């Protein structure tokens, strides 16, 4: 994940909240709950890392549940603080790993802060023959198909899908889903999101 943050307030920003939420069986909450009770998402498997201005960021757990984690990314590390002061902007990057046995074939981003541009890129092995589609769910209506399709680009052994929207609606959810036409549904591989 890569985000450009801008401090439009009057106080320095000392931390930024992120959420990692998994759902292997969307649409079947009972099956998902049973799955995560038996196989909870763990900090070790996430292997979360974060950086800001080339500096590693410390992180602190806010909520630790079987199927989701909320984490404060802190603008500091063992070498000092690098706060985001009023009027400044900065890129932060964070990465984590979740196996598709826990994640599923989807990626969703909720817009919780005013956002100028949202870009999602998914990269898969070409050999799996992936297809991607998406939906937008505003706060006040049902989900609908994305207004613009993800753009596909093949590059040797990788197939990338990129979807961009400018000024996404506050509180909207944007969801991209995929299917591997060359892989039976019951097989699983490790997916990395960064």
N, C-alpha and C positions, 0 to 999 in steps of 0.2 A: 504494500500500500504506500502510496506517495501522496501527501497532502500539502498544499500551500496554505499556511495559516496567516491571517492578518489580525493584528490587535487593534480594534477600533474603539476599545474602551479607554478608561483613564488609569487603570492599574496594570502593573506587569502581570503577564500570564506565567504561572509557575508549573502548570500541568495541563494535560489534554486527555480527555476520556475516550477510550476506544472500547468497542464491544465485539466479541467473537461469539457468534451464536450458530449452532449446528442443528440440522434437522435431517436425518437420513431418510425419514419417511414422511415428507410433507403431505398434509391432508389426512394423516392417520395419527392423531395425538397419542392414542393409547399405545400403539406399537412403538412410537418414538420414545415415550416415557419409559416403557419397559426396556427398550434397547439401551438407553442411557443410564438407567439404574444398574443394569448389568455391565455396561461398558462406558463409564463416565469419561468425559473429555478431561485430560490431565495436563498440568503445567509442563511436565517433562516432554510429552509428545508435541506440545505446541512449539517449544523451542523459540519463544518470542525474542526478537531483537528489535531495537529501535535506534535511530540516529537523528541528529539535528546539527546542521552546520559541521558535519563530519565528526561530531562527538557522539559517543554512545550515550543513550539515555537510560537512566534507571527506570524501573517500573514498579508499581505497587498494586496489588490486587484490591479491587473494591468489592466485587461479588464473585464468588466461586461456586457455581452450580454444575450439576452433571452435564447439562447441554449448553451452557453459556458462561462466559467469563466477561466481567467488566474490569478494565485495567486503567489506572492512571499512568500515562507516560509523563515522566518528570523531566523538567528542563534543568537537569543537573546530573552529575556523576561523581565518582570519587575524587576527580580533579577540580571540581568547582561547579558554579552555576552559570547558565547561559540563558537567562530569562528572555521572554518576548515582551519588549517594552511597547507602550502606546505608540501607534504610528508605524511600527515595524512589521515586516512580514518575513516568513521563513518557510523553507521546505522541511518537513519531517518525513522520514521513511520508516516503516516498520514491516516486519515479515514474520510469518508463522507457518507451521505445517500442520495439516489435518488430513488424515487418510480418508478416502472416499467411503470407507466402511462407517465413518461417522458423519461425513459432510453430506454426501449426495451429489447429484448432478445439477447444481444450481449455485448462483452467487447473487446476493442481494445487498443493495446499499440503501440505507434510509438517510434522507437529507434532514439533519437535525439542526443545522446552522445555515444561515444565508450562504449560498454557494454560487459562484460565478460560472464554473464549468465542472462537469463530472465526466470523467473518461474511464471506461472499463476495458481492459484488454485481457483476453483469455487466449492462452497458447497451448495447443495439444499436439501430440504426434500425428502427422498426416496419415500414417498407417491405420489409425483408428477410424478414419473417415468421419470426423466430428461434424455435427450440425448444431447451430446455435439460434435461439429465438429469445424474445423477451417481452416483459409486461411492465406497465407503469400503474401504480396504485396511488391515486391522490388520497388525501385525508378524508375527503367528502364523497367519494364515489367508488364503484367497483373497479377491479383491475381491467385494463385495456391493453391492446397490443402497443408496443413501442411505436412512436410516430415515425421514427427512422430506423432502418434495419442495421444490425451489426454488419460492418464491412469485413469481408473475408480476404485474407492474403495468404497464399501458399509460399513458403520459402524453404525449399528442400524437404527436410524431414519434419518440418513444423508447419502447422496451420494456425494462423492468428486471426482472431475476430476482435475488432475494435468498435466500440459504441461510444459516442460522445453526445452530450446535450449541454446547451448553455442555459444559464439561469434556471436550474431545475426548481420545481416548486418545493417550498418548505414543507416538511413532514411527508413528502411523497416517498414511495418505495419503488426502486427500480430493480427488477429481477431479470437475470439472464439465466437461461436453462440450456442444457446441452444433452445430446445423445451421441453415442459412438455406434455408427452403423456397422462397423467391422468387428464389434466386440459383443458377445452375449451379455445380457443384463446382469447375470449373476457373478461375473468376474469383477475383481476390484484391483485397483492400482493405487499407489500413493500419489496424492495431488499436492502441489505446493503453491501457495498463493503469496505473492510478494509484489 
